Amino acid sequence: MRIIATIPHPKITISIFSMNNKYIVKFEAGLMEQVFKLAHEEVNGVEGIRKLVDEEFLKKVMECFNDMYLSFKDAKQRTLA
């Protein structure tokens, strides 16, 4: 798997990889990550992925990161306290 591009963002790291005829778009925030896989035929290369990762999509990604954080925090409080 090799990184082929990044998408700048002030709060998270967004990396685009290519492997086995798939693009892998990885979003990282601290210790959490979200990964989406797309067949090469689904999008028009990196530019197609940049269009896909629009403001509305990023809003949902950030909401998911928040939910992930809260779920993990709650689990730690229940089990490590």
Protein Blocks (a to p, Z undefined) as FASTA:
>chain_A
ZZfbdcddfkbccddddeehiacddddehjbccdddddfklpgcjklmmmmmgmklmmmm
mmmmmmmmmmmmmmmmmmmZZ
